[in-house]
Amino acid sequence: MKTPLLLALLLLPLVLCAQSLNDEYMFPGDEAWEDPTYEILSSPEYSMGGMLGSATVDGVIYSQVRFMPELAIWKLGLGLDIDLLLDGEGKIRREGWDNWADILRKIFYIRFADRTDSLYFKIGSIPDYTLGHGLVFDDYSNMLRYPKVKNIGGYLGLNTSSYGFSFEVYTHDISKNEIIAGRASLQPLRGSKLPLLRKLKVGVNLGADRNPYGKYPDSDKDGYPDVYDKFPNDSRYWLDTDGDNTPDDIDFDLNGNGIMDHPDLNPYVNIAFPGIAELYPDYPFDTAVYPDSANQYLDPTPMLVYSLEYDLPLLEKSNIKLSNYAELAVIDGYGKGLIFPGFSLRWLIFDTKLELRNFGSRFLPAYFNNLYDEQRCEVVDHSAVSENGRRIYSLTTKDTMLDGIKASIGWFGYLKVNIANFAYLKCAYQDLFGDEGIPGKSLWAKLTFMPEKFPRLREASLYYAQTDVAELDLKYPRNTNSRVTGRIVYGYNDYYNLICRYAEIYTDLNGDGKIRGSEETVETITFGVEFQF
């Protein structure tokens, strides 16, 4: 018996079913929530899948054993993600297995029904949440740093026959409920006999980040995030300028040079040795004391974005569908943006959209986009520009960029082509005009091959996005506004696939506007065997 098959059979009692490892990234322009409809099952269906291989997390290469089972019955579905990472010594990476919350994160999803049902919900990983026509949420993912960070998100929805009323609520993580959303819609003229207008649907959408600083944990709840809190589990202290493990608040030698600081510069010296400067006026106190400082964040200001939209079908036939739509969105306390008119057309192998976009100053479309979990907050270290190398830590949130955004007008286009089920091409482009320097250009592109002429090569895909920039930089495509993902699936046999997946996102740690070195590139590499029965 071949080795992979033997290993799978040995592991079969440990799991019940499988979840596809195919990563799909929605585009702006994709219809929101084109989830599959699920068959109502009268008896349980089991399948089992997983992966054997390697993964790189935080620059460390691990051997990976991953099981992703699935169980489905009636309208219910359950998927698990049991991921074991072993280092070079054969030890399991303990991060992610520390407490009950981590254990719960092994649930990949729990679902009930689908969005066509009167009641539906899903809990777990949701990689592509979109509201309306994308001015609020567009392709937002609660899996951006997956598997390092596993959020248990969820949505709950209701569809009624009363004027087509429906609503839905969403959270990126049910344990935090920081990034949340909601929508409601109805067909106000559904009972009338008015041509076209009886199909008119109007709706409202709401998105919020209750704590934009929530990207960085604050274990001791002292307002200083762990990322620069030197004592993250002790709310009394947070700074240690000389790194001697003695908090600055009780250290009489802040810079660690072995000389007692002058009490005028270090108040703790006078607390530990009252009146020492007067008692020993000739003592050579250290007067070159430059302690670190850090900003505290106890009361975050929530970000709120809401919109009003309509959809009006104009033509609906078997091979062609044409509709008109619009959406008006407001970033609370900042600006507003409008899509009008918008047209979508589905014809033969083509799926297209074209929108006129009119955005006011201090407005950014798709504020909650695919990179939001990375962009919502960043650490700023001012040591590079401060005198005497003093380190001054603070956080900056995404909304700070809104003040520099000027009014703009332009267009957005989207194209999806299915070429004989051999290749899929999706691309989208936004080009807004206004004052010089507005972040009005965005590009998304994905090409996927599933060639029947090469039966062993089941998929080869490449995805790239660069969003919200003043000018598209294709000469240096790696920047904080871009993302790259590649995936190759090779069929070993009917039950096993060899998979290679690579993904990159970027963070500009030193603020020089360039991405250099591995420290500024957050990459995920996965190579292994996917099995499914």
C-alpha positions as CSV (number, residue, x, y, z in Angstrom):
1,M,0.0,0.0,0.0
2,K,1.3,3.4,-0.9
3,T,2.6,5.4,2.1
4,P,0.2,8.4,1.9
5,L,-2.8,6.0,1.7
6,L,-1.5,4.0,4.6
7,L,-1.1,7.1,6.7
8,A,-4.5,8.3,5.9
9,L,-6.1,5.0,6.8
10,L,-4.3,5.0,10.1
11,L,-5.6,8.5,10.9
12,L,-9.2,7.7,9.7
13,P,-10.6,6.9,13.1
14,L,-9.5,10.3,14.4
15,V,-11.6,12.4,12.1
16,L,-15.1,12.3,10.6
17,C,-15.0,14.4,7.5
18,A,-13.2,17.0,5.3
19,Q,-13.2,20.7,4.4
20,S,-11.7,21.9,1.1
21,L,-8.4,23.8,1.6
22,N,-9.1,25.9,-1.5
23,D,-8.6,29.6,-0.6
24,E,-10.9,32.0,-2.5
25,Y,-10.6,35.7,-2.4
26,M,-13.6,37.7,-3.4
27,F,-13.2,40.9,-5.5
28,P,-14.9,44.2,-5.2
29,G,-17.6,43.7,-7.8
30,D,-18.4,40.1,-6.8
31,E,-21.9,39.7,-5.8
32,A,-22.0,39.9,-2.0
33,W,-22.4,36.5,-0.4
34,E,-22.7,34.2,-3.4
35,D,-22.5,31.3,-1.0
36,P,-23.5,27.9,-2.2
37,T,-27.0,26.5,-1.5
38,Y,-26.8,23.4,0.6
39,E,-28.8,20.2,0.0
40,I,-31.1,19.2,2.8
41,L,-29.9,15.8,3.9
42,S,-32.0,13.1,5.5
43,S,-29.0,11.2,6.8
44,P,-25.5,12.2,7.8
45,E,-22.8,12.7,5.2
46,Y,-19.2,12.3,6.3
47,S,-16.0,13.2,4.6
48,M,-12.4,13.6,5.8
49,G,-9.6,15.8,4.6
50,G,-6.4,17.4,5.8
51,M,-2.8,18.2,4.9
52,L,0.6,16.8,5.7
53,G,3.6,19.0,5.0
54,S,5.3,22.1,6.3
55,A,4.4,25.7,7.3
56,T,6.3,28.8,8.1
57,V,5.1,30.9,11.0
58,D,6.9,33.9,12.3
59,G,9.9,32.9,10.3
60,V,10.1,29.4,11.8
61,I,9.6,26.3,9.7
62,Y,7.4,23.7,11.2
63,S,6.3,20.2,10.1
64,Q,2.5,20.4,9.8
65,V,-0.2,17.8,10.4
66,R,-3.6,19.3,9.7
67,F,-7.0,17.7,9.7
68,M,-10.1,19.5,8.4
69,P,-13.1,17.3,8.8
70,E,-16.7,18.0,7.9
71,L,-20.0,16.5,9.0
72,A,-23.3,17.5,7.3
73,I,-26.9,16.5,8.2
74,W,-30.2,18.1,7.4
75,K,-29.4,21.8,7.2
76,L,-26.5,21.6,9.6
77,G,-22.8,21.6,8.8
78,L,-19.7,21.3,11.0
79,G,-16.1,21.8,10.0
80,L,-13.0,21.5,12.2
81,D,-9.5,22.7,11.7
82,I,-7.1,20.7,13.9
83,D,-3.6,22.1,13.1
84,L,-0.5,20.6,14.7
85,L,2.9,22.3,14.1
86,L,6.0,20.5,15.2
87,D,9.4,22.2,15.4
88,G,12.8,20.6,14.6
89,E,12.9,18.8,17.9
90,G,9.5,17.2,17.4
91,K,7.8,19.5,20.0
92,I,4.3,20.8,19.3
93,R,4.0,24.6,19.0
94,R,2.0,25.3,22.1
95,E,0.7,28.7,21.0
96,G,-2.9,28.1,20.0
97,W,-3.4,25.3,22.5
98,D,-3.1,27.3,25.8
99,N,-6.7,27.5,27.0
100,W,-10.3,26.7,26.2
101,A,-10.6,29.7,23.9
102,D,-7.8,28.2,21.8
103,I,-9.6,24.8,21.7
104,L,-12.8,26.4,20.5
105,R,-10.8,28.0,17.7
106,K,-10.3,24.5,16.3
107,I,-13.9,24.9,15.0
108,F,-13.5,26.0,11.4
109,Y,-17.2,26.6,11.0
110,I,-20.7,25.7,12.2
111,R,-23.5,26.5,9.7
112,F,-27.2,26.2,9.5
113,A,-29.1,26.5,6.2
114,D,-28.0,29.1,3.6
115,R,-28.9,32.7,2.7
116,T,-32.0,31.7,0.8
117,D,-33.6,30.2,3.9
118,S,-35.9,32.0,6.3
119,L,-33.3,31.5,9.1
120,Y,-29.6,30.9,8.7
121,F,-26.3,31.4,10.5
122,K,-22.6,30.6,10.4
123,I,-19.9,30.6,13.1
124,G,-16.2,30.4,12.5
125,S,-13.9,31.5,9.7
126,I,-15.4,33.9,7.2
127,P,-12.9,35.0,4.6
128,D,-14.9,37.3,2.4
129,Y,-17.6,39.4,4.1
130,T,-19.2,42.1,1.9
131,L,-22.1,44.4,2.5
132,G,-24.2,46.0,-0.2
133,H,-22.0,47.2,-3.1
134,G,-18.8,47.4,-1.1
135,L,-18.7,51.0,0.2
136,V,-18.7,49.8,3.8
137,F,-17.4,46.2,3.9
138,D,-15.8,44.7,0.8
139,D,-14.1,41.3,1.0
140,Y,-13.3,41.7,4.7
141,S,-11.6,38.7,6.1
142,N,-11.4,37.5,9.7
143,M,-8.6,35.1,8.6
144,L,-6.0,37.6,7.4
145,R,-3.3,36.1,9.7
146,Y,-4.7,32.6,9.7
147,P,-3.5,30.1,11.0
148,K,-1.4,32.2,13.5
149,V,-4.5,34.2,14.5
150,K,-7.8,32.3,14.5
151,N,-10.9,34.4,15.0
152,I,-14.3,32.8,15.6
153,G,-16.6,35.1,13.6
154,G,-20.2,34.7,12.8
155,Y,-23.3,36.0,11.1
156,L,-27.1,35.4,11.7
157,G,-29.8,36.3,9.2
158,L,-33.5,36.2,8.5
159,N,-35.5,36.3,5.3
160,T,-39.3,36.9,5.4
161,S,-42.1,37.0,2.9
162,S,-43.5,40.3,4.2
163,Y,-42.4,42.8,1.6
164,G,-39.2,40.8,1.2
165,F,-37.8,42.0,4.5
166,S,-34.5,40.6,5.6
167,F,-31.7,41.4,8.0
168,E,-28.3,40.1,9.0
169,V,-25.8,40.8,11.8
170,Y,-22.1,39.9,11.8
171,T,-19.1,39.9,14.1
172,H,-15.5,39.2,13.3
173,D,-15.0,37.4,16.6
174,I,-17.7,36.4,19.0
175,S,-15.3,36.6,22.0
176,K,-14.5,40.3,21.3
177,N,-17.2,41.7,19.1
178,E,-15.0,44.6,18.0
179,I,-15.6,44.6,14.3
180,I,-19.3,44.3,13.7
181,A,-21.8,44.8,10.9
182,G,-25.5,44.7,10.2
183,R,-27.9,45.1,7.2
184,A,-31.6,45.3,6.6
185,S,-33.5,45.4,3.3
186,L,-37.0,45.2,1.9
187,Q,-39.0,45.5,-1.3
188,P,-41.5,48.3,-0.5
189,L,-43.4,48.0,-3.8
190,R,-43.5,44.2,-3.9
191,G,-47.3,44.0,-3.6
192,S,-47.9,46.6,-6.4
193,K,-48.4,45.9,-10.1
194,L,-45.9,48.6,-11.2
195,P,-43.5,47.2,-13.8
196,L,-39.9,46.9,-12.7
197,L,-40.5,48.9,-9.5
198,R,-42.2,46.1,-7.8
199,K,-38.8,44.4,-7.8
200,L,-37.0,47.4,-6.3
201,K,-35.1,46.5,-3.2
202,V,-33.8,49.2,-0.7
203,G,-31.5,48.5,2.2
204,V,-29.3,50.0,4.9
205,N,-25.9,48.7,6.0
206,L,-23.8,49.4,9.1
207,G,-20.2,48.6,9.9
208,A,-18.2,49.5,13.0
209,D,-14.9,48.9,14.8
210,R,-15.6,49.4,18.5
211,N,-11.9,49.3,19.3
212,P,-9.5,50.2,16.5
213,Y,-6.6,49.5,18.9
214,G,-7.8,45.9,19.3
215,K,-5.3,44.5,16.8
216,Y,-2.8,44.5,19.7
217,P,-3.7,42.6,22.9
218,D,-3.5,44.4,26.2
219,S,-3.2,41.5,28.7
220,D,-3.2,43.6,31.9
221,K,-5.8,46.1,30.7
222,D,-3.6,49.1,31.6
223,G,-4.0,50.9,28.2
224,Y,-0.5,50.0,27.1
225,P,-0.6,47.3,24.4
226,D,1.6,44.2,24.9
227,V,3.5,45.1,21.7
228,Y,5.4,47.8,23.6
229,D,4.4,47.1,27.2
230,K,7.6,45.7,28.8
231,F,5.5,44.2,31.6
232,P,2.3,43.0,29.8
233,N,1.0,41.0,32.8
234,D,1.5,43.7,35.4
235,S,-0.7,46.8,35.2
236,R,1.5,48.8,37.5
237,Y,4.4,49.0,35.1
238,W,5.0,49.3,31.4
239,L,8.5,50.8,30.6
240,D,12.0,49.5,30.9
241,T,14.4,51.9,29.1
242,D,17.6,50.0,29.8
243,G,16.1,46.5,29.5
244,D,17.3,45.3,32.9
245,N,13.9,43.9,33.8
246,T,13.4,46.6,36.4
247,P,10.5,48.9,35.7
248,D,11.4,52.6,35.1
249,D,9.1,53.6,37.9
250,I,11.3,51.8,40.4
251,D,14.7,52.1,38.7
252,F,17.2,54.7,39.9
253,D,19.5,54.1,36.8
254,L,17.2,54.4,33.8
255,N,19.8,54.2,31.1
256,G,21.8,51.3,32.7
257,N,25.2,53.0,32.8
258,G,25.8,52.3,36.5
259,I,25.5,55.9,37.6
260,M,22.6,57.1,39.7
261,D,20.2,59.5,37.9
262,H,19.8,63.0,39.1
263,P,16.5,63.1,41.2
264,D,15.3,66.1,39.1
265,L,15.3,63.8,36.1
266,N,14.3,60.6,37.8
267,P,11.7,61.1,40.6
268,Y,12.2,57.6,41.9
269,V,15.7,58.5,43.2
270,N,14.2,61.0,45.6
271,I,11.6,58.4,46.7
272,A,14.3,55.8,47.4
273,F,16.8,58.2,48.8
274,P,14.9,61.3,50.2
275,G,16.9,64.5,49.9
276,I,19.9,62.9,48.4
277,A,20.8,65.8,46.2
278,E,20.9,68.2,49.2
279,L,22.8,65.7,51.4
280,Y,25.4,65.0,48.7
281,P,25.6,68.1,46.5
282,D,28.9,67.0,45.0
283,Y,27.8,63.5,44.0
284,P,28.3,63.0,40.2
285,F,24.7,62.3,39.3
286,D,23.8,61.2,35.8
287,T,22.3,64.2,34.0
288,A,22.1,62.6,30.6
289,V,18.9,60.7,31.3
290,Y,16.4,60.1,28.4
291,P,13.8,57.6,29.5
292,D,11.4,56.0,27.0
293,S,7.8,57.0,26.9
294,A,4.6,55.4,25.6
295,N,1.1,56.6,24.8
296,Q,-1.8,55.0,26.7
297,Y,-5.1,54.0,25.2
298,L,-7.8,53.5,27.7
299,D,-10.9,54.9,25.9
300,P,-10.8,54.1,22.2
301,T,-13.0,56.0,19.8
302,P,-15.2,53.6,17.7
303,M,-15.2,53.9,13.9
304,L,-18.7,53.8,12.3
305,V,-19.6,53.6,8.6
306,Y,-23.2,53.2,7.3
307,S,-24.9,53.3,3.9
308,L,-28.2,53.4,2.1
309,E,-28.6,51.4,-1.2
310,Y,-31.1,50.2,-3.8
311,D,-31.1,47.5,-6.5
312,L,-33.5,47.5,-9.5
313,P,-33.5,44.6,-12.0
314,L,-34.0,45.9,-15.5
315,L,-33.8,42.7,-17.6
316,E,-33.9,39.1,-16.4
317,K,-33.8,36.3,-19.0
318,S,-32.1,32.9,-19.1
319,N,-28.8,34.1,-20.7
320,I,-28.7,37.8,-19.8
321,K,-29.4,39.8,-16.6
322,L,-29.1,43.6,-16.4
323,S,-29.7,45.7,-13.3
324,N,-29.2,49.2,-11.9
325,Y,-28.1,50.0,-8.4
326,A,-26.7,52.8,-6.2
327,E,-25.2,53.2,-2.7
328,L,-24.6,56.3,-0.5
329,A,-22.2,55.7,2.4
330,V,-21.0,57.9,5.3
331,I,-18.0,57.5,7.5
332,D,-19.3,59.0,10.8
333,G,-17.4,62.2,11.6
334,Y,-15.6,62.3,8.3
335,G,-17.0,62.2,4.7
336,K,-19.4,60.5,2.4
337,G,-19.3,58.7,-0.9
338,L,-21.8,57.8,-3.6
339,I,-22.1,55.1,-6.3
340,F,-24.6,56.3,-8.9
341,P,-25.3,55.1,-11.4
342,G,-24.2,51.5,-11.2
343,F,-24.9,48.8,-13.8
344,S,-24.3,45.1,-13.7
345,L,-24.5,42.7,-16.6
346,R,-24.3,39.0,-16.8
347,W,-24.1,37.7,-20.4
348,L,-22.9,34.3,-21.6
349,I,-19.3,33.8,-20.1
350,F,-19.0,37.5,-19.0
351,D,-19.9,39.1,-15.7
352,T,-19.3,42.8,-15.6
353,K,-20.0,45.9,-13.6
354,L,-19.5,49.6,-14.3
355,E,-20.0,52.3,-11.7
356,L,-19.6,56.1,-11.5
357,R,-18.2,56.9,-8.1
358,N,-18.4,60.4,-6.5
359,F,-16.5,60.6,-3.2
360,G,-16.3,63.6,-0.9
361,S,-13.3,64.6,1.1
362,R,-12.3,62.5,4.0
363,F,-14.0,59.4,2.6
364,L,-12.5,56.1,1.7
365,P,-14.5,53.3,0.0
366,A,-14.5,49.9,1.5
367,Y,-13.1,51.1,4.8
368,F,-13.4,47.6,6.0
369,N,-11.5,45.8,3.3
370,N,-9.5,42.6,3.0
371,L,-6.4,44.1,4.6
372,Y,-8.3,45.9,7.4
373,D,-7.2,43.6,10.2
374,E,-3.6,44.6,9.4
375,Q,-4.2,48.3,8.6
376,R,-6.7,49.1,11.5
377,C,-3.8,50.0,13.8
378,E,0.0,50.2,13.6
379,V,2.8,50.8,16.1
380,V,4.8,54.0,15.7
381,D,8.4,54.1,17.1
382,H,9.6,57.6,17.0
383,S,13.2,56.8,18.0
384,A,14.5,57.3,14.5
385,V,13.5,61.0,14.6
386,S,13.8,61.7,18.4
387,E,16.8,63.3,20.0
388,N,19.3,61.2,21.8
389,G,17.7,58.0,20.5
390,R,14.8,58.2,22.9
391,R,12.1,55.7,22.1
392,I,8.6,57.1,22.1
393,Y,5.9,54.5,21.4
394,S,2.4,55.2,20.2
395,L,-0.3,53.7,18.0
396,T,-1.9,55.1,14.8
397,T,-5.2,54.0,13.4
398,K,-6.4,53.8,9.8
399,D,-8.7,56.8,10.3
400,T,-5.7,59.1,10.5
401,M,-5.3,58.8,6.8
402,L,-8.8,60.2,6.2
403,D,-7.9,63.8,6.9
404,G,-5.6,63.9,3.9
405,I,-8.1,62.5,1.4
406,K,-9.6,65.0,-1.0
407,A,-12.9,64.9,-3.0
408,S,-12.8,62.7,-6.1
409,I,-14.9,61.4,-8.9
410,G,-14.2,58.5,-11.3
411,W,-15.2,55.1,-12.2
412,F,-14.9,51.5,-11.2
413,G,-15.0,48.5,-13.5
414,Y,-15.1,44.8,-12.9
415,L,-14.8,41.8,-15.3
416,K,-15.1,38.1,-14.7
417,V,-14.6,35.6,-17.6
418,N,-15.0,31.9,-17.5
419,I,-13.1,30.4,-20.4
420,A,-14.6,27.0,-21.1
421,N,-14.1,26.0,-17.5
422,F,-10.4,25.9,-18.4
423,A,-9.4,29.3,-16.9
424,Y,-11.0,32.0,-14.9
425,L,-9.9,35.6,-15.1
426,K,-11.1,38.2,-12.6
427,C,-9.9,41.8,-12.6
428,A,-11.2,45.0,-11.2
429,Y,-9.9,48.6,-11.4
430,Q,-10.8,51.8,-9.8
431,D,-9.6,55.2,-11.0
432,L,-10.7,58.3,-9.2
433,F,-9.8,61.9,-10.2
434,G,-9.4,64.9,-7.9
435,D,-6.6,66.8,-6.2
436,E,-3.1,65.5,-6.7
437,G,-2.2,62.7,-4.3
438,I,-5.6,61.2,-3.5
439,P,-5.5,57.5,-2.8
440,G,-8.0,56.8,-5.7
441,K,-6.4,54.0,-7.6
442,S,-6.8,50.3,-6.9
443,L,-6.1,47.1,-8.8
444,W,-7.2,43.5,-8.2
445,A,-6.4,40.6,-10.4
446,K,-6.7,36.8,-10.2
447,L,-6.0,34.2,-12.8
448,T,-6.8,30.6,-12.2
449,F,-6.2,27.6,-14.4
450,M,-7.9,24.3,-14.0
451,P,-6.7,22.6,-17.2
452,E,-8.5,19.4,-18.3
453,K,-5.7,18.7,-20.8
454,F,-3.3,18.3,-17.8
455,P,-5.3,16.1,-15.5
456,R,-2.7,16.0,-12.8
457,L,-2.5,19.8,-12.5
458,R,-5.8,20.6,-10.9
459,E,-5.3,24.2,-10.2
460,A,-2.7,27.0,-10.6
461,S,-3.7,30.4,-9.5
462,L,-2.1,33.8,-8.8
463,Y,-3.8,36.7,-6.9
464,Y,-2.6,40.2,-6.5
465,A,-4.1,43.4,-5.1
466,Q,-2.9,46.9,-4.6
467,T,-5.5,49.2,-3.1
468,D,-6.1,52.8,-2.1
469,V,-3.0,54.4,-3.5
470,A,-2.3,57.7,-5.2
471,E,-0.4,55.9,-8.0
472,L,-0.2,52.2,-8.7
473,D,3.4,51.2,-8.2
474,L,3.9,48.1,-10.4
475,K,7.6,48.6,-10.5
476,Y,7.8,48.0,-6.8
477,P,4.6,46.0,-6.2
478,R,5.4,45.1,-2.6
479,N,3.9,47.8,-0.3
480,T,1.6,48.1,2.7
481,N,-1.4,48.4,0.4
482,S,-0.8,45.2,-1.5
483,R,-1.2,41.4,-1.1
484,V,0.1,38.5,-3.1
485,T,-1.2,34.9,-3.0
486,G,-0.2,31.9,-5.2
487,R,-1.5,28.4,-5.2
488,I,-0.7,25.2,-7.1
489,V,-2.6,21.9,-6.7
490,Y,-1.3,18.7,-8.3
491,G,-3.4,15.6,-8.2
492,Y,-1.5,12.6,-6.8
493,N,-4.5,10.4,-7.3
494,D,-8.3,10.6,-6.8
495,Y,-7.9,11.1,-3.1
496,Y,-4.7,13.1,-2.6
497,N,-3.5,16.4,-3.9
498,L,0.0,17.9,-3.5
499,I,-0.4,21.6,-2.6
500,C,1.9,24.6,-2.5
501,R,0.5,27.9,-1.2
502,Y,2.3,31.2,-0.7
503,A,1.0,34.4,0.7
504,E,2.5,37.8,1.5
505,I,1.3,40.9,3.3
506,Y,3.6,43.8,4.3
507,T,4.2,46.2,7.2
508,D,6.4,49.3,7.0
509,L,8.1,49.0,10.4
510,N,10.5,51.9,10.0
511,G,8.1,54.2,8.1
512,D,10.5,54.8,5.2
513,G,7.8,54.0,2.6
514,K,9.7,50.9,1.3
515,I,9.4,47.2,2.1
516,R,12.8,45.8,2.8
517,G,13.9,42.5,4.4
518,S,12.0,39.7,6.0
519,E,11.0,41.7,9.1
520,E,8.7,43.9,6.9
521,T,7.2,40.9,5.0
522,V,4.6,38.7,6.7
523,E,4.7,35.6,4.7
524,T,2.9,32.2,4.9
525,I,4.2,29.2,3.1
526,T,2.4,25.9,3.0
527,F,3.5,22.8,1.2
528,G,2.0,19.4,1.7
529,V,-0.5,16.7,0.9
530,E,-4.2,17.3,0.9
531,F,-6.3,14.2,1.3
532,Q,-10.1,13.9,1.0
533,F,-12.5,11.0,1.2
